[in-house]
Amino acid sequence: MKKKLLLLVTGLSSLALLAACSNQSNHLSSTNSSSSVEQSQSDNSESSSEEEKVDTSAYDDIISKYQTAVANNQTDDSLNFLVVNYANSQTSPASTVYTYRDLDGNGVDELVLAFKPGRLFKEHVITDIYTISKDSGQVIRLTEGPQLGMLGERMTLAYLKDNTFSYYGSAGAMAGGGSGYRFSSDGQSLVKEDSDSGAEKADLSNWDWKDLSSASTNSSSSTSSQTQTSSTALKPDELKNGNYKSAVGTWKSSNGQTITITSDGQLNLWGSTYPIDKVSSNQYVSGIYSLTYVDSNPTGNTPIQLCPKGVSDASDAGDNSKDRILATNGMPSQEDYYYRVD
């Protein structure tokens, strides 16, 4: 009897021990499984946060193409010709600005060009929009065709707060009975709708706009020393493309008069300020560049000629070993040459 009782106690003890081991094993398995899920979620989160942004340097060619078109007063079907027309207009000039902005929230910054607010346009008016394909890296023009290819004069594409657009005429009436545009699912085209969404119009004034005329399209490869050089030396390669950024600053003559060129497109000439019109080549022996400006009474405007160092001008009365500006209506003298002081 005692032997049977001992065997029964031993058996119960073994069962209890096995149950405890099983519970511990299940607990460890559950803990490991939970840990694996958490680690997987963490890995996915890190992967999502580390997703590479599309390189906007692909837009450099578009910016450069617009600069060249404005400088030469020539365009083609791949550009909005109104940008060129207004930039070269003597009676109704308007300058163009650009910015990078993810308009549809898909992680790709679009290139947006617009007329700058001024005498002609009271607010930013979109003229062109480009995007980049995530698959191929190719630049795609979103605003093309018989309607969107001519934005800025009679037709306006207004960006709305829900990432869509309203398309309307200059008189304020909606085009086509109140049409709108939205991004396609892949973000590579604009799809026309019978009506706009009715969302509130977005305020474009606080976007990070840059002047097209002073844009530098090689910023991604510039070093700090090159940046310093661009602000202290005239760059013929930029000037010939209509980019006057290298001329920005204050220039002074031997008799104390000054000429100031600003990055936002203004020329201060002898105490009066004028909007800059364009930069174009004016060859003498080699590269001389003319900076034209808009005056309400353009008769007798003083020619402003940008002369890079080492370049011979019409008279050589100035110091050819330095960058200089020649500003005179008559025969040049030493006092007609301006040298950079800032």
Order of alpha helices (4+ residues) and beta strands (2+ residues): alpha-alpha-alpha-beta-beta-beta-beta-alpha-beta-beta-beta-beta-beta-alpha-alpha-beta-beta-beta-beta-beta-beta-beta-beta
